[in-house]
Structures are given as structure tokens and as C-alpha cells.
Amino acid sequence: MVVSHGGHGLTAACLLQGVPLLVFPIMIEQWMTARNLACMKTGMRVSKEALRKHGCASVLSVLLTDPLYSERAAAVAATYRSYDQNKTIGRLALTVEQMTAGIQSHQARAH
């Protein structure tokens, strides 16, 4: 299990390795990620307010003892086992290059 603020990078890295998360979100996108983790049963969230009032021992206990969270995180990892970050980056770079070429071509025709 990993404890995090729920940023996209670490969350994705954990799920790709089949590791559940305990998330303390701060920003809106982290709250959205935390909500999705909770819905998928691949992690749990604790707000600042709840942390101050109650701590996080009970949530930690659930994540460490309930096999459902590890099983669900492992299932996500299995689904994306063939994921290749370098291929994704290559496709994105090609897309940006094509878009840039299209914009430049359009600008050249407009002048």
C-alpha cells in the first residue's frame, strides 16, 4: 500500500503495479482520483478534517487487512500488463507533430 496525495503520476504507477492507495487529496483533481479509487475499491481516501478528528488508523487497517483492495489493484495491473509507456509517449509526440504541421500548413495558406 502507498500513502499519497492522489496525484495522477503516482496513482497510475501504483495501479500499474497492483498496489492499493491511501489518499489524502488536496486539489480538486486529487479528490476526483480518490473518488475513483474508492469506487474501484483500489484505494481509500481521508480528508484533512477526518484525519485531524479521527486519524487514519481504521482506514489503514481496512487497506492492510481486507484482501479486496489488493485483489482489485492487482486486477487493474493485469488489465494493463501490456501497457508500454514509451509507446504511449511516442504516439502522443507523433500526434502533436501532426497537429503542429497542420496548424503551420493552415497558417501558410492563410497568408
N, CA, C and O atoms as CSV, one atom per row, in Angstrom:
chain,resi,resn,atom,element,x,y,z
A,1,MET,N,N,0.834,-1.167,0.000
A,1,MET,CA,C,0.000,0.000,0.000
A,1,MET,C,C,0.882,1.235,0.000
A,1,MET,O,O,1.947,1.265,0.617
A,2,VAL,N,N,0.405,2.270,-0.719
A,2,VAL,CA,C,1.118,3.541,-0.796
A,2,VAL,C,C,0.213,4.628,-0.241
A,2,VAL,O,O,-0.991,4.641,-0.498
A,3,VAL,N,N,0.809,5.549,0.530
A,3,VAL,CA,C,0.103,6.714,1.044
A,3,VAL,C,C,0.522,7.900,0.189
A,3,VAL,O,O,1.713,8.141,-0.005
A,4,SER,N,N,-0.465,8.646,-0.327
A,4,SER,CA,C,-0.180,9.702,-1.297
A,4,SER,C,C,-1.233,10.791,-1.225
A,4,SER,O,O,-2.266,10.624,-0.577
A,5,HIS,N,N,-0.970,11.906,-1.892
A,5,HIS,CA,C,-1.967,12.962,-2.024
A,5,HIS,C,C,-2.928,12.666,-3.178
A,5,HIS,O,O,-3.939,13.354,-3.319
A,6,GLY,N,N,-2.636,11.667,-3.997
A,6,GLY,CA,C,-3.550,11.279,-5.073
A,6,GLY,C,C,-3.240,11.899,-6.415
A,6,GLY,O,O,-4.130,12.043,-7.253
A,7,GLY,N,N,-1.980,12.273,-6.635
A,7,GLY,CA,C,-1.595,12.795,-7.944
A,7,GLY,C,C,-1.680,11.704,-9.002
A,7,GLY,O,O,-1.572,10.515,-8.701
A,8,HIS,N,N,-1.872,12.125,-10.232
A,8,HIS,CA,C,-2.077,11.171,-11.320
A,8,HIS,C,C,-0.874,10.258,-11.540
A,8,HIS,O,O,-1.044,9.056,-11.746
A,9,GLY,N,N,0.326,10.804,-11.500
A,9,GLY,CA,C,1.517,10.014,-11.800
A,9,GLY,C,C,1.724,8.861,-10.840
A,9,GLY,O,O,1.870,7.714,-11.263
A,10,LEU,N,N,1.739,9.158,-9.550
A,10,LEU,CA,C,1.964,8.105,-8.553
A,10,LEU,C,C,0.785,7.139,-8.512
A,10,LEU,O,O,0.975,5.934,-8.349
A,11,THR,N,N,-0.421,7.660,-8.657
A,11,THR,CA,C,-1.589,6.784,-8.661
A,11,THR,C,C,-1.513,5.790,-9.811
A,11,THR,O,O,-1.743,4.596,-9.618
A,12,ALA,N,N,-1.193,6.272,-10.998
A,12,ALA,CA,C,-1.080,5.375,-12.153
A,12,ALA,C,C,0.031,4.361,-11.945
A,12,ALA,O,O,-0.142,3.177,-12.235
A,13,ALA,N,N,1.177,4.821,-11.443
A,13,ALA,CA,C,2.302,3.904,-11.215
A,13,ALA,C,C,1.920,2.811,-10.222
A,13,ALA,O,O,2.267,1.645,-10.415
A,14,CYS,N,N,1.213,3.181,-9.168
A,14,CYS,CA,C,0.796,2.187,-8.175
A,14,CYS,C,C,-0.179,1.178,-8.767
A,14,CYS,O,O,-0.022,-0.029,-8.584
A,15,LEU,N,N,-1.180,1.676,-9.475
A,15,LEU,CA,C,-2.170,0.757,-10.044
A,15,LEU,C,C,-1.555,-0.147,-11.102
A,15,LEU,O,O,-1.933,-1.314,-11.211
A,16,LEU,N,N,-0.613,0.374,-11.882
A,16,LEU,CA,C,0.053,-0.473,-12.886
A,16,LEU,C,C,0.879,-1.573,-12.233
A,16,LEU,O,O,1.179,-2.587,-12.862
A,17,GLN,N,N,1.246,-1.372,-10.968
A,17,GLN,CA,C,1.979,-2.398,-10.220
A,17,GLN,C,C,1.070,-3.210,-9.300
A,17,GLN,O,O,1.530,-4.117,-8.606
A,18,GLY,N,N,-0.219,-2.881,-9.299
A,18,GLY,CA,C,-1.174,-3.628,-8.468
A,18,GLY,C,C,-1.126,-3.266,-6.999
A,18,GLY,O,O,-1.384,-4.115,-6.146
A,19,VAL,N,N,-0.798,-2.015,-6.685
A,19,VAL,CA,C,-0.658,-1.572,-5.298
A,19,VAL,C,C,-1.818,-0.637,-4.933
A,19,VAL,O,O,-2.021,0.379,-5.597
A,20,PRO,N,N,-2.577,-0.971,-3.888
A,20,PRO,CA,C,-3.654,-0.080,-3.458
A,20,PRO,C,C,-3.102,1.186,-2.801
A,20,PRO,O,O,-1.943,1.226,-2.386
A,21,LEU,N,N,-3.944,2.217,-2.712
A,21,LEU,CA,C,-3.506,3.508,-2.186
A,21,LEU,C,C,-4.396,4.022,-1.059
A,21,LEU,O,O,-5.602,3.778,-1.031
A,22,LEU,N,N,-3.773,4.732,-0.141
A,22,LEU,CA,C,-4.469,5.550,0.843
A,22,LEU,C,C,-4.182,6.982,0.425
A,22,LEU,O,O,-3.024,7.396,0.368
A,23,VAL,N,N,-5.239,7.743,0.130
A,23,VAL,CA,C,-5.074,9.060,-0.476
A,23,VAL,C,C,-5.590,10.159,0.459
A,23,VAL,O,O,-6.676,10.062,1.028
A,24,PHE,N,N,-4.777,11.199,0.593
A,24,PHE,CA,C,-5.131,12.420,1.312
A,24,PHE,C,C,-5.199,13.547,0.290
A,24,PHE,O,O,-4.237,14.303,0.153
A,25,PRO,N,N,-6.306,13.680,-0.429
A,25,PRO,CA,C,-6.381,14.660,-1.520
A,25,PRO,C,C,-6.403,16.104,-1.014
A,25,PRO,O,O,-6.924,16.410,0.058
A,26,ILE,N,N,-5.817,16.970,-1.832
A,26,ILE,CA,C,-5.785,18.395,-1.526
A,26,ILE,C,C,-6.489,19.184,-2.633
A,26,ILE,O,O,-7.361,20.009,-2.362
A,27,MET,N,N,-6.105,18.926,-3.858
A,27,MET,CA,C,-6.643,19.656,-5.009
A,27,MET,C,C,-7.829,18.892,-5.613
A,27,MET,O,O,-8.004,17.700,-5.360
A,28,ILE,N,N,-8.634,19.592,-6.408
A,28,ILE,CA,C,-9.874,19.005,-6.947
A,28,ILE,C,C,-9.612,17.741,-7.754
A,28,ILE,O,O,-10.358,16.770,-7.625
A,29,GLU,N,N,-8.563,17.728,-8.589
A,29,GLU,CA,C,-8.314,16.531,-9.393
A,29,GLU,C,C,-7.898,15.348,-8.523
A,29,GLU,O,O,-8.151,14.196,-8.876
A,30,GLN,N,N,-7.258,15.631,-7.385
A,30,GLN,CA,C,-6.890,14.560,-6.458
A,30,GLN,C,C,-8.138,13.992,-5.784
A,30,GLN,O,O,-8.223,12.789,-5.536
A,31,TRP,N,N,-9.097,14.855,-5.490
A,31,TRP,CA,C,-10.363,14.385,-4.931
A,31,TRP,C,C,-11.093,13.495,-5.937
A,31,TRP,O,O,-11.685,12.480,-5.568
A,32,MET,N,N,-11.045,13.883,-7.193
A,32,MET,CA,C,-11.692,13.073,-8.232
A,32,MET,C,C,-11.003,11.721,-8.361
A,32,MET,O,O,-11.661,10.688,-8.482
A,33,THR,N,N,-9.682,11.735,-8.335
A,33,THR,CA,C,-8.925,10.481,-8.395
A,33,THR,C,C,-9.246,9.618,-7.183
A,33,THR,O,O,-9.456,8.412,-7.315
A,34,ALA,N,N,-9.284,10.231,-6.002
A,34,ALA,CA,C,-9.594,9.490,-4.775
A,34,ALA,C,C,-10.987,8.871,-4.838
A,34,ALA,O,O,-11.193,7.735,-4.412
A,35,ARG,N,N,-11.933,9.629,-5.373
A,35,ARG,CA,C,-13.298,9.099,-5.522
A,35,ARG,C,C,-13.296,7.883,-6.451
A,35,ARG,O,O,-13.957,6.882,-6.175
A,36,ASN,N,N,-12.554,7.979,-7.547
A,36,ASN,CA,C,-12.490,6.859,-8.487
A,36,ASN,C,C,-11.818,5.644,-7.856
A,36,ASN,O,O,-12.262,4.514,-8.057
A,37,LEU,N,N,-10.760,5.872,-7.100
A,37,LEU,CA,C,-10.100,4.754,-6.405
A,37,LEU,C,C,-11.080,4.069,-5.457
A,37,LEU,O,O,-11.147,2.841,-5.401
A,38,ALA,N,N,-11.835,4.871,-4.716
A,38,ALA,CA,C,-12.810,4.306,-3.777
A,38,ALA,C,C,-13.892,3.516,-4.516
A,38,ALA,O,O,-14.277,2.430,-4.084
A,39,CYS,N,N,-14.374,4.059,-5.618
A,39,CYS,CA,C,-15.407,3.358,-6.410
A,39,CYS,C,C,-14.885,2.041,-6.968
A,39,CYS,O,O,-15.613,1.051,-7.039
A,40,MET,N,N,-13.607,2.042,-7.366
A,40,MET,CA,C,-12.992,0.833,-7.924
A,40,MET,C,C,-12.534,-0.136,-6.842
A,40,MET,O,O,-12.143,-1.265,-7.140
A,41,LYS,N,N,-12.583,0.302,-5.585
A,41,LYS,CA,C,-12.076,-0.483,-4.445
A,41,LYS,C,C,-10.588,-0.800,-4.615
A,41,LYS,O,O,-10.131,-1.892,-4.277
A,42,THR,N,N,-9.844,0.172,-5.144
A,42,THR,CA,C,-8.393,0.038,-5.273
A,42,THR,C,C,-7.678,0.976,-4.309
A,42,THR,O,O,-6.449,1.030,-4.281
A,43,GLY,N,N,-8.450,1.709,-3.524
A,43,GLY,CA,C,-7.880,2.621,-2.547
A,43,GLY,C,C,-8.966,3.282,-1.742
A,43,GLY,O,O,-10.158,3.115,-2.000
A,44,MET,N,N,-8.516,4.051,-0.744
A,44,MET,CA,C,-9.441,4.786,0.109
A,44,MET,C,C,-8.914,6.199,0.290
A,44,MET,O,O,-7.725,6.457,0.100
A,45,ARG,N,N,-9.802,7.113,0.658
A,45,ARG,CA,C,-9.397,8.496,0.874
A,45,ARG,C,C,-9.718,8.924,2.296
A,45,ARG,O,O,-10.629,8.398,2.935
A,46,VAL,N,N,-8.950,9.889,2.772
A,46,VAL,CA,C,-9.187,10.505,4.071
A,46,VAL,C,C,-9.024,12.007,3.882
A,46,VAL,O,O,-8.011,12.461,3.350
A,47,SER,N,N,-10.004,12.770,4.307
A,47,SER,CA,C,-9.919,14.222,4.204
A,47,SER,C,C,-9.049,14.772,5.330
A,47,SER,O,O,-8.800,14.094,6.327
A,48,LYS,N,N,-8.587,16.016,5.158
A,48,LYS,CA,C,-7.803,16.677,6.211
A,48,LYS,C,C,-8.596,16.738,7.507
A,48,LYS,O,O,-8.062,16.498,8.590
A,49,GLU,N,N,-9.870,17.060,7.382
A,49,GLU,CA,C,-10.724,17.200,8.554
A,49,GLU,C,C,-10.861,15.862,9.286
A,49,GLU,O,O,-10.737,15.800,10.509
A,50,ALA,N,N,-11.115,14.809,8.535
A,50,ALA,CA,C,-11.247,13.483,9.146
A,50,ALA,C,C,-9.931,13.037,9.767
A,50,ALA,O,O,-9.923,12.412,10.827
A,51,LEU,N,N,-8.838,13.350,9.121
A,51,LEU,CA,C,-7.524,13.000,9.653
A,51,LEU,C,C,-7.303,13.698,10.995
A,51,LEU,O,O,-6.838,13.075,11.950
A,52,ARG,N,N,-7.634,14.987,11.071
A,52,ARG,CA,C,-7.468,15.741,12.328
A,52,ARG,C,C,-8.363,15.196,13.441
A,52,ARG,O,O,-7.942,15.102,14.593
A,53,LYS,N,N,-9.590,14.843,13.092
A,53,LYS,CA,C,-10.552,14.404,14.108
A,53,LYS,C,C,-10.353,12.957,14.542
A,53,LYS,O,O,-10.434,12.631,15.726
A,54,HIS,N,N,-10.089,12.086,13.549
A,54,HIS,CA,C,-10.125,10.652,13.835
A,54,HIS,C,C,-8.823,9.918,13.523
A,54,HIS,O,O,-8.674,8.752,13.889
A,55,GLY,N,N,-7.885,10.578,12.857
A,55,GLY,CA,C,-6.685,9.875,12.418
A,55,GLY,C,C,-7.005,9.000,11.222
A,55,GLY,O,O,-8.040,9.160,10.576
A,56,CYS,N,N,-6.113,8.083,10.938
A,56,CYS,CA,C,-6.355,7.209,9.777
A,56,CYS,C,C,-6.134,5.734,10.104
A,56,CYS,O,O,-6.027,4.910,9.195
A,57,ALA,N,N,-6.065,5.393,11.391
A,57,ALA,CA,C,-5.799,4.006,11.786
A,57,ALA,C,C,-6.852,3.033,11.253
A,57,ALA,O,O,-6.512,1.944,10.789
A,58,SER,N,N,-8.121,3.419,11.318
A,58,SER,CA,C,-9.159,2.489,10.872
A,58,SER,C,C,-9.091,2.262,9.363
A,58,SER,O,O,-9.290,1.142,8.894
A,59,VAL,N,N,-8.811,3.318,8.605
A,59,VAL,CA,C,-8.698,3.179,7.148
A,59,VAL,C,C,-7.460,2.346,6.809
A,59,VAL,O,O,-7.516,1.465,5.950
A,60,LEU,N,N,-6.353,2.624,7.479
A,60,LEU,CA,C,-5.143,1.830,7.262
A,60,LEU,C,C,-5.408,0.353,7.556
A,60,LEU,O,O,-4.962,-0.525,6.816
A,61,SER,N,N,-6.128,0.091,8.627
A,61,SER,CA,C,-6.434,-1.289,8.999
A,61,SER,C,C,-7.219,-1.993,7.896
A,61,SER,O,O,-6.926,-3.137,7.549
A,62,VAL,N,N,-8.208,-1.310,7.353
A,62,VAL,CA,C,-9.011,-1.907,6.271
A,62,VAL,C,C,-8.127,-2.205,5.064
A,62,VAL,O,O,-8.174,-3.304,4.512
A,63,LEU,N,N,-7.321,-1.224,4.656
A,63,LEU,CA,C,-6.474,-1.416,3.469
A,63,LEU,C,C,-5.442,-2.519,3.669
A,63,LEU,O,O,-5.084,-3.216,2.719
A,64,LEU,N,N,-4.966,-2.677,4.891
A,64,LEU,CA,C,-3.936,-3.684,5.157
A,64,LEU,C,C,-4.495,-5.079,5.411
A,64,LEU,O,O,-3.779,-6.070,5.266
A,65,THR,N,N,-5.765,-5.164,5.787
A,65,THR,CA,C,-6.308,-6.487,6.138
A,65,THR,C,C,-7.374,-7.013,5.187
A,65,THR,O,O,-7.565,-8.226,5.090
A,66,ASP,N,N,-8.063,-6.134,4.488
A,66,ASP,CA,C,-9.107,-6.580,3.569
A,66,ASP,C,C,-8.469,-6.894,2.216
A,66,ASP,O,O,-7.983,-5.985,1.543
A,67,PRO,N,N,-8.461,-8.159,1.809
A,67,PRO,CA,C,-7.794,-8.531,0.559
A,67,PRO,C,C,-8.451,-7.954,-0.694
A,67,PRO,O,O,-7.845,-7.955,-1.766
A,68,LEU,N,N,-9.684,-7.461,-0.569
A,68,LEU,CA,C,-10.388,-6.926,-1.726
A,68,LEU,C,C,-9.589,-5.818,-2.408
A,68,LEU,O,O,-9.518,-5.780,-3.637
A,69,TYR,N,N,-8.990,-4.922,-1.638
A,69,TYR,CA,C,-8.270,-3.785,-2.218
A,69,TYR,C,C,-7.040,-4.234,-2.989
A,69,TYR,O,O,-6.772,-3.732,-4.081
A,70,SER,N,N,-6.302,-5.164,-2.435
A,70,SER,CA,C,-5.135,-5.698,-3.158
A,70,SER,C,C,-5.561,-6.480,-4.389
A,70,SER,O,O,-4.928,-6.384,-5.439
A,71,GLU,N,N,-6.626,-7.249,-4.264
A,71,GLU,CA,C,-7.131,-8.026,-5.407
A,71,GLU,C,C,-7.587,-7.111,-6.535
A,71,GLU,O,O,-7.284,-7.363,-7.701
A,72,ARG,N,N,-8.318,-6.043,-6.192
A,72,ARG,CA,C,-8.808,-5.115,-7.215
A,72,ARG,C,C,-7.652,-4.375,-7.879
A,72,ARG,O,O,-7.651,-4.191,-9.096
A,73,ALA,N,N,-6.658,-3.945,-7.078
A,73,ALA,CA,C,-5.489,-3.263,-7.643
A,73,ALA,C,C,-4.718,-4.220,-8.552
A,73,ALA,O,O,-4.238,-3.818,-9.612
A,74,ALA,N,N,-4.599,-5.481,-8.143
A,74,ALA,CA,C,-3.914,-6.483,-8.972
A,74,ALA,C,C,-4.677,-6.705,-10.279
A,74,ALA,O,O,-4.067,-6.923,-11.326
A,75,ALA,N,N,-6.001,-6.651,-10.220
A,75,ALA,CA,C,-6.807,-6.820,-11.436
A,75,ALA,C,C,-6.579,-5.663,-12.408
A,75,ALA,O,O,-6.519,-5.872,-13.620
A,76,VAL,N,N,-6.452,-4.445,-11.879
A,76,VAL,CA,C,-6.150,-3.298,-12.741
A,76,VAL,C,C,-4.793,-3.509,-13.404
A,76,VAL,O,O,-4.640,-3.292,-14.607
A,77,ALA,N,N,-3.815,-3.931,-12.616
A,77,ALA,CA,C,-2.472,-4.171,-13.168
A,77,ALA,C,C,-2.518,-5.243,-14.255
A,77,ALA,O,O,-1.859,-5.110,-15.286
A,78,ALA,N,N,-3.288,-6.295,-14.029
A,78,ALA,CA,C,-3.383,-7.368,-15.019
A,78,ALA,C,C,-4.023,-6.862,-16.310
A,78,ALA,O,O,-3.613,-7.247,-17.405
A,79,THR,N,N,-5.025,-6.002,-16.177
A,79,THR,CA,C,-5.697,-5.445,-17.349
A,79,THR,C,C,-4.726,-4.660,-18.220
A,79,THR,O,O,-4.813,-4.695,-19.448
A,80,TYR,N,N,-3.807,-3.957,-17.583
A,80,TYR,CA,C,-2.881,-3.081,-18.314
A,80,TYR,C,C,-1.463,-3.635,-18.363
A,80,TYR,O,O,-0.507,-2.881,-18.541
A,81,ARG,N,N,-1.322,-4.939,-18.206
A,81,ARG,CA,C,0.003,-5.562,-18.195
A,81,ARG,C,C,0.805,-5.246,-19.459
A,81,ARG,O,O,2.027,-5.111,-19.391
A,82,SER,N,N,0.149,-5.129,-20.589
A,82,SER,CA,C,0.852,-4.880,-21.849
A,82,SER,C,C,1.074,-3.383,-22.098
A,82,SER,O,O,1.602,-3.009,-23.145
A,83,TYR,N,N,0.684,-2.535,-21.165
A,83,TYR,CA,C,0.864,-1.087,-21.323
A,83,TYR,C,C,2.346,-0.765,-21.444
A,83,TYR,O,O,3.164,-1.233,-20.652
A,84,ASP,N,N,2.676,0.035,-22.439
A,84,ASP,CA,C,4.060,0.443,-22.674
A,84,ASP,C,C,4.110,1.966,-22.707
A,84,ASP,O,O,3.657,2.595,-23.663
A,85,GLN,N,N,4.656,2.536,-21.669
A,85,GLN,CA,C,4.714,3.981,-21.543
A,85,GLN,C,C,5.436,4.629,-22.723
A,85,GLN,O,O,5.012,5.680,-23.204
A,86,ASN,N,N,6.507,4.021,-23.190
A,86,ASN,CA,C,7.268,4.588,-24.303
A,86,ASN,C,C,6.438,4.632,-25.587
A,86,ASN,O,O,6.535,5.587,-26.357
A,87,LYS,N,N,5.627,3.606,-25.817
A,87,LYS,CA,C,4.754,3.620,-26.991
A,87,LYS,C,C,3.728,4.741,-26.887
A,87,LYS,O,O,3.455,5.437,-27.865
A,88,THR,N,N,3.165,4.909,-25.697
A,88,THR,CA,C,2.184,5.971,-25.490
A,88,THR,C,C,2.810,7.339,-25.721
A,88,THR,O,O,2.224,8.191,-26.387
A,89,ILE,N,N,3.990,7.545,-25.175
A,89,ILE,CA,C,4.691,8.821,-25.367
A,89,ILE,C,C,4.989,9.035,-26.844
A,89,ILE,O,O,4.842,10.149,-27.346
A,90,GLY,N,N,5.404,7.989,-27.546
A,90,GLY,CA,C,5.678,8.092,-28.974
A,90,GLY,C,C,4.444,8.474,-29.765
A,90,GLY,O,O,4.513,9.319,-30.657
A,91,ARG,N,N,3.302,7.852,-29.443
A,91,ARG,CA,C,2.046,8.189,-30.121
A,91,ARG,C,C,1.638,9.633,-29.846
A,91,ARG,O,O,1.178,10.337,-30.745
A,92,LEU,N,N,1.806,10.067,-28.606
A,92,LEU,CA,C,1.462,11.447,-28.267
A,92,LEU,C,C,2.366,12.433,-29.005
A,92,LEU,O,O,1.897,13.451,-29.514
A,93,ALA,N,N,3.647,12.131,-29.060
A,93,ALA,CA,C,4.582,13.016,-29.762
A,93,ALA,C,C,4.221,13.100,-31.244
A,93,ALA,O,O,4.242,14.187,-31.822
A,94,LEU,N,N,3.896,11.984,-31.854
A,94,LEU,CA,C,3.501,11.973,-33.258
A,94,LEU,C,C,2.225,12.786,-33.480
A,94,LEU,O,O,2.126,13.541,-34.448
A,95,THR,N,N,1.262,12.632,-32.595
A,95,THR,CA,C,0.024,13.392,-32.695
A,95,THR,C,C,0.288,14.892,-32.609
A,95,THR,O,O,-0.264,15.669,-33.389
A,96,VAL,N,N,1.129,15.298,-31.664
A,96,VAL,CA,C,1.454,16.719,-31.522
A,96,VAL,C,C,2.175,17.223,-32.765
A,96,VAL,O,O,1.896,18.324,-33.241
A,97,GLU,N,N,3.096,16.429,-33.293
A,97,GLU,CA,C,3.806,16.823,-34.507
A,97,GLU,C,C,2.827,16.999,-35.676
A,97,GLU,O,O,2.926,17.963,-36.435
A,98,GLN,N,N,1.895,16.075,-35.811
A,98,GLN,CA,C,0.917,16.159,-36.897
A,98,GLN,C,C,0.005,17.375,-36.721
A,98,GLN,O,O,-0.319,18.060,-37.691
A,99,MET,N,N,-0.396,17.634,-35.503
A,99,MET,CA,C,-1.243,18.797,-35.245
A,99,MET,C,C,-0.474,20.085,-35.547
A,99,MET,O,O,-1.016,21.006,-36.159
A,100,THR,N,N,0.769,20.145,-35.123
A,100,THR,CA,C,1.599,21.322,-35.372
A,100,THR,C,C,1.791,21.538,-36.865
A,100,THR,O,O,1.703,22.667,-37.348
A,101,ALA,N,N,2.051,20.464,-37.596
A,101,ALA,CA,C,2.224,20.574,-39.050
A,101,ALA,C,C,0.939,21.063,-39.700
A,101,ALA,O,O,0.983,21.869,-40.629
A,102,GLY,N,N,-0.203,20.586,-39.222
A,102,GLY,CA,C,-1.488,21.022,-39.767
A,102,GLY,C,C,-1.747,22.497,-39.498
A,102,GLY,O,O,-2.247,23.210,-40.367
A,103,ILE,N,N,-1.411,22.953,-38.310
A,103,ILE,CA,C,-1.593,24.365,-37.970
A,103,ILE,C,C,-0.678,25.232,-38.822
A,103,ILE,O,O,-1.093,26.268,-39.342
A,104,GLN,N,N,0.579,24.796,-38.960
A,104,GLN,CA,C,1.527,25.571,-39.763
A,104,GLN,C,C,1.090,25.622,-41.217
A,104,GLN,O,O,1.212,26.663,-41.863
A,105,SER,N,N,0.587,24.522,-41.736
A,105,SER,CA,C,0.108,24.474,-43.117
A,105,SER,C,C,-1.086,25.415,-43.307
A,105,SER,O,O,-1.174,26.142,-44.296
A,106,HIS,N,N,-1.995,25.382,-42.338
A,106,HIS,CA,C,-3.156,26.259,-42.408
A,106,HIS,C,C,-2.749,27.729,-42.340
A,106,HIS,O,O,-3.296,28.559,-43.066
A,107,GLN,N,N,-1.794,28.051,-41.473
A,107,GLN,CA,C,-1.328,29.441,-41.373
A,107,GLN,C,C,-0.642,29.887,-42.646
A,107,GLN,O,O,-0.797,31.034,-43.064
A,108,ALA,N,N,0.112,29.001,-43.265
A,108,ALA,CA,C,0.814,29.348,-44.502
A,108,ALA,C,C,-0.187,29.648,-45.607
A,108,ALA,O,O,0.026,30.570,-46.395
A,109,ARG,N,N,-1.275,28.887,-45.679
A,109,ARG,CA,C,-2.302,29.117,-46.708
A,109,ARG,C,C,-3.077,30.406,-46.460
A,109,ARG,O,O,-3.557,31.048,-47.395
A,110,ALA,N,N,-3.190,30.772,-45.185
A,110,ALA,CA,C,-3.957,31.975,-44.831
A,110,ALA,C,C,-3.203,33.263,-45.185
A,110,ALA,O,O,-3.805,34.329,-45.315
A,111,HIS,N,N,-1.884,33.150,-45.337
A,111,HIS,CA,C,-1.086,34.356,-45.648
A,111,HIS,C,C,-0.808,34.417,-47.076
A,111,HIS,O,O,-0.153,35.351,-47.538
